[in-house]
Amino acid sequence: MSAALTVAGLNDLFRETFLTGRVVLTDGIASLPDDLREAVITRVRTFDAFSPDDDPYGEHDCGAFDQPGVGKVFWKIDCYDPEYRHRNEDPADPKVTRRVLTIMLAEEY
């Protein structure tokens, strides 16, 4: 299996389950009414609209969508060392990688 496919699988697992990492909601997402915030989180967890334009390396590490009642939403996964201090250069190795998923309004980018 290629490194990109391994990373994509690990990113998908994290995004779908929120296990093995941290999830950060920006102020704009956190301040949404409960039902809209939950709708955004559900869309991130079930996102599958990856394309070569948006995901050129095939790692499933970012996405964007329009959410009714909210507007444009972005999400991004970054990989860090186990202490979350430095970016990890080997995101295909889950033993040395911790993921951070940030969910934000487009205007917060």
N, C-alpha and C positions, 0 to 999 in steps of 0.2 A: 504494500500500500504506500502511495506517495505521502510525503510529509504534509502536503496541502490537504489531502483527504483525511489524514489523521487529525490535523488541526481543525478542519471543518467539523469532524465528528465530535471532537472534544468541545468545540465552541457550541455546537448544536445541543449537546447534552447539558452543558451549563445553562445556556439560554432557556431551554425548555424546563429545567428542573430547579434552577438557582442553587444547585449544589456545587461544592468545590470552589467557591469564589464569593465575591461580594457584589451586591447590586446597589447602585447609586441612582437615586431619583433626584434630578435637579429641582430647584425651588419651584419652577413652573409646573412640573409634573406633580410634585408633592402637594402643591396647593390646589390641585383640581378637586372638585367634588368626588367623593368616594366612588360613585358609579363610573365616572369618566376615567378616573385613575385606574380602576380595575379593568376597564375596557382597553386602555392603552397597554397595561401589563399583559393582558391576555393576547393582544395582537403581537406584542414582542415575542412572547413565548411560542406562538404558533406561526411566526413569520416563515414564509418559504418562497418569497418572490425574489430569489437571488438571480442575478443576470450577469453576464460577462462585463457589462458596463459598470455595474455597481459592486461587483465582487470579482475583480480581474485575477486575483490569485486563488480563488476558489476556497477561501478559508472561512467563509460565513462569519466574518467579524464585524459587519456593520449592515445597517438597513435603514430604510425610511418608508413612511407611509402617511397617508392622510387619514386622520381620525375624525369622524363626525363629532361636532361639538367642541373640538379641540384645535384642529388644524394639523399642520405638518409636524410629524414626530420623527426624531432621529434616535438611533441606538447604536452603540459601539462597544466592542469587547477589546480590552487591552490585557496583555499578559505581563505578569510580574514574577519576581522571585518569591519564595515561600513567605518572606516577611513583608511583602508588599512595599519594598523600598526602592527596587530598581526594576526597570523593564527586563523581561526575560527574553533571551535570544533563542531559546529552544522551546517554543510553545507546543511542540509535538510530544514533549516529555512531561506527563502529568505529575511525576514525582518531584519536579523542580519548578512547577508552574502554578501560579494562582491567577485566576481570571477576575477581572472587574468589568461588569456590565453597567454602562451609564445610559440612562434613558432621559432624553431631553426634548424640549420644544425646539423647533427649528430656529426660532429667534434667539435662543440661548446659546447657539453654537458659536 
